[in-house]
Amino acid sequence: MRKTFIVVAISCLPILACAQVQNQSAQQLQQQIQALHKVSASIKNDNLTPVQARQLTQQTMQQTQSQQAQTAATSASTPQATVAQVNVNKGDMSGQAFAGVVEKKLPLTPAQIELLHKAFDQAQKAAANPPHIPPRPSTSAIQVNLSPHATPPIVRLGAGYISSLVFVDATGQPWPIQAYSVGDPTSYNIQWNKKGNTLLVQADTFYKRSNLAVILRGLSTPIMLTLLPGQSAVDYRVDLRIPALGPNAQMVTNGLPDGANPLLLSVLNGVPPAKARTLTVHGSRSTDAWLLNNRLYVRTNLEIVSPAWNAVMSSVDGTHAYELQPTSVILALQHGRERMVKLILEGLS
């Protein structure tokens, strides 16, 4: 009788389980059926009474339902949400997804971005500024001494600055370059058009020194120069005057060119002679005149034709430095022979 009840109870367990979980999902039903099969196995193996079998079945079902409820609570706070609630949840999920994309792509706030831009600008400015005061630009003319014991002229360079070296003869005419060679090619960048009289030199380092040899067309002696970067001044342009007549020399008809007069070279550079008296010149704003030791020195872009001058020195840009006898009136030609200009000098007496 006992065994018959147990068999009947076991055979009814799936039916009872189906009745209890008819409103559950298929997955939950499958879990509960598996649990009842385990109960059936325990009843058969342990020879339980009908009361014990019923109690074990109820306990197992309660435990299974409790675990399913916990799982459902973890996966969703409202398992049986309405359509409106589902739409709200979808909106929340969309907003969260959008916020996540914004957080991932733009993690910084506008204030932080502005601060980052300022920091980047300050870093770029600090990296671009030289470690010392920016060098002073300079333009000058240098008289080259070709004697064996002469000191080579110095050209002041700067990293990031281009210096032009212009070679002219005693008459101020261009002297073409034939070839050149630099002592340290890795530290200097030199440009030349293969036919002119100008070299463009740029230092690639701040302090590395070297020298430069330039061979001029028709001149057997090379012009040696010292390249000196990292100075307080940079030579933007240097006119290197050779005390000889080059292939493009223009012969003067009034006086002789003075290629070795340091006083005339100073006047040509716009530097008044020491202790000289400055004169007032009427008739040309581009003309300056000084009186020193009963000699008249005139710097102008005009060509003086009267009175006869004692010496002249010219630059490649058309500027002339004259040495004359003192006079209050000077006649000059503007732009070659286009028109005559009369210069009146005051302050001689």
Solvent accessible surface area in square Angstrom, and as a share of the most:
residue,aa,sasa,rsa
1,M,202,0.90
2,R,122,0.44
3,K,165,0.70
4,T,84,0.49
5,F,73,0.31
6,I,18,0.09
7,V,97,0.56
8,V,77,0.44
9,A,25,0.19
10,I,24,0.12
11,S,68,0.44
12,C,47,0.28
13,L,9,0.05
14,P,55,0.35
15,I,121,0.61
16,L,96,0.48
17,A,1,0.01
18,C,59,0.35
19,A,61,0.48
20,Q,104,0.46
21,V,2,0.01
22,Q,138,0.61
23,N,137,0.70
24,Q,78,0.35
25,S,61,0.39
26,A,84,0.65
27,Q,131,0.58
28,Q,43,0.19
29,L,52,0.26
30,Q,97,0.43
31,Q,74,0.33
32,Q,0,0.00
33,I,44,0.22
34,Q,93,0.41
35,A,14,0.11
36,L,7,0.03
37,H,111,0.50
38,K,148,0.63
39,V,5,0.03
40,S,15,0.09
41,A,48,0.37
42,S,41,0.27
43,I,1,0.01
44,K,129,0.55
45,N,117,0.60
46,D,89,0.46
47,N,110,0.56
48,L,32,0.16
49,T,42,0.24
50,P,31,0.20
51,V,85,0.49
52,Q,87,0.38
53,A,3,0.02
54,R,120,0.44
55,Q,95,0.42
56,L,51,0.26
57,T,16,0.09
58,Q,94,0.42
59,Q,101,0.45
60,T,24,0.14
61,M,9,0.04
62,Q,120,0.53
63,Q,116,0.52
64,T,15,0.09
65,Q,71,0.31
66,S,54,0.35
67,Q,120,0.53
68,Q,15,0.07
69,A,62,0.48
70,Q,121,0.54
71,T,91,0.53
72,A,26,0.20
73,A,67,0.52
74,T,121,0.71
75,S,92,0.59
76,A,44,0.34
77,S,106,0.68
78,T,67,0.39
79,P,92,0.58
80,Q,175,0.78
81,A,32,0.25
82,T,79,0.46
83,V,119,0.68
84,A,68,0.53
85,Q,85,0.38
86,V,59,0.34
87,N,86,0.44
88,V,91,0.52
89,N,68,0.35
90,K,125,0.53
91,G,44,0.42
92,D,76,0.39
93,M,126,0.56
94,S,71,0.46
95,G,41,0.39
96,Q,129,0.57
97,A,62,0.48
98,F,145,0.60
99,A,57,0.44
100,G,40,0.38
101,V,85,0.49
102,V,60,0.34
103,E,114,0.51
104,K,160,0.68
105,K,142,0.60
106,L,116,0.58
107,P,85,0.53
108,L,80,0.40
109,T,69,0.40
110,P,104,0.65
111,A,72,0.56
112,Q,88,0.39
113,I,61,0.31
114,E,108,0.48
115,L,123,0.61
116,L,99,0.49
117,H,118,0.53
118,K,128,0.54
119,A,54,0.42
120,F,127,0.53
121,D,83,0.43
122,Q,123,0.55
123,A,57,0.44
124,Q,97,0.43
125,K,122,0.52
126,A,74,0.57
127,A,87,0.68
128,A,84,0.65
129,N,87,0.45
130,P,58,0.36
131,P,98,0.62
132,H,129,0.58
133,I,155,0.79
134,P,85,0.53
135,P,27,0.17
136,R,141,0.51
137,P,76,0.48
138,S,20,0.13
139,T,89,0.52
140,S,34,0.22
141,A,11,0.09
142,I,43,0.22
143,Q,46,0.20
144,V,4,0.03
145,N,95,0.49
146,L,53,0.26
147,S,56,0.36
148,P,129,0.81
149,H,182,0.81
150,A,28,0.21
151,T,115,0.67
152,P,56,0.35
153,P,19,0.12
154,I,85,0.43
155,V,0,0.00
156,R,69,0.25
157,L,0,0.00
158,G,6,0.06
159,A,26,0.20
160,G,62,0.59
161,Y,70,0.27
162,I,101,0.51
163,S,0,0.00
164,S,22,0.14
165,L,0,0.00
166,V,14,0.08
167,F,0,0.00
168,V,0,0.00
169,D,0,0.00
170,A,8,0.06
171,T,14,0.08
172,G,2,0.02
173,Q,44,0.20
174,P,46,0.29
175,W,7,0.02
176,P,13,0.08
177,I,2,0.01
178,Q,109,0.49
179,A,41,0.32
180,Y,70,0.27
181,S,71,0.46
182,V,23,0.13
183,G,53,0.51
184,D,28,0.15
185,P,90,0.57
186,T,117,0.68
187,S,3,0.02
188,Y,10,0.04
189,N,61,0.31
190,I,21,0.11
191,Q,98,0.44
192,W,44,0.15
193,N,94,0.48
194,K,154,0.65
195,K,146,0.62
196,G,20,0.20
197,N,21,0.11
198,T,45,0.26
199,L,0,0.00
200,L,73,0.36
201,V,0,0.00
202,Q,45,0.20
203,A,1,0.01
204,D,82,0.43
205,T,47,0.28
206,F,106,0.44
207,Y,126,0.48
208,K,107,0.45
209,R,163,0.60
210,S,21,0.13
211,N,67,0.34
212,L,0,0.00
213,A,25,0.19
214,V,0,0.00
215,I,74,0.38
216,L,0,0.00
217,R,115,0.42
218,G,80,0.77
219,L,29,0.14
220,S,114,0.73
221,T,55,0.32
222,P,59,0.37
223,I,1,0.00
224,M,74,0.33
225,L,1,0.01
226,T,42,0.24
227,L,0,0.00
228,L,25,0.12
229,P,2,0.01
230,G,35,0.34
231,Q,65,0.29
232,S,95,0.61
233,A,1,0.00
234,V,1,0.00
235,D,4,0.02
236,Y,93,0.35
237,R,66,0.24
238,V,0,0.00
239,D,8,0.04
240,L,0,0.00
241,R,1,0.01
242,I,0,0.00
243,P,54,0.34
244,A,34,0.27
245,L,92,0.46
246,G,11,0.11
247,P,77,0.48
248,N,70,0.36
249,A,30,0.23
250,Q,113,0.50
251,M,144,0.64
252,V,53,0.31
253,T,144,0.84
254,N,41,0.21
255,G,34,0.33
256,L,135,0.67
257,P,38,0.24
258,D,40,0.21
259,G,11,0.10
260,A,73,0.56
261,N,29,0.15
262,P,104,0.65
263,L,52,0.26
264,L,0,0.00
265,L,20,0.10
266,S,31,0.20
267,V,0,0.00
268,L,7,0.03
269,N,56,0.29
270,G,35,0.34
271,V,83,0.47
272,P,69,0.43
273,P,8,0.05
274,A,85,0.66
275,K,199,0.84
276,A,24,0.18
277,R,115,0.42
278,T,100,0.58
279,L,10,0.05
280,T,71,0.41
281,V,27,0.15
282,H,87,0.39
283,G,57,0.55
284,S,22,0.14
285,R,253,0.92
286,S,58,0.37
287,T,7,0.04
288,D,64,0.33
289,A,1,0.01
290,W,14,0.05
291,L,26,0.13
292,L,30,0.15
293,N,127,0.65
294,N,101,0.52
295,R,84,0.31
296,L,0,0.00
297,Y,12,0.05
298,V,1,0.00
299,R,66,0.24
300,T,1,0.01
301,N,79,0.40
302,L,5,0.02
303,E,75,0.33
304,I,7,0.04
305,V,62,0.35
306,S,45,0.29
307,P,42,0.26
308,A,65,0.51
309,W,19,0.07
310,N,66,0.34
311,A,9,0.07
312,V,10,0.06
313,M,1,0.00
314,S,13,0.09
315,S,12,0.08
316,V,55,0.32
317,D,89,0.46
318,G,32,0.31
319,T,18,0.11
320,H,30,0.14
321,A,0,0.00
322,Y,8,0.03
323,E,23,0.10
324,L,0,0.00
325,Q,86,0.38
326,P,50,0.31
327,T,32,0.18
328,S,55,0.35
329,V,59,0.34
330,I,1,0.00
331,L,63,0.31
332,A,0,0.00
333,L,15,0.07
334,Q,47,0.21
335,H,130,0.58
336,G,32,0.30
337,R,204,0.75
338,E,134,0.60
339,R,141,0.52
340,M,103,0.46
341,V,11,0.06
342,K,119,0.50
343,L,0,0.00
344,I,61,0.31
345,L,8,0.04
346,E,93,0.42
347,G,41,0.39
348,L,45,0.22
349,S,143,0.93
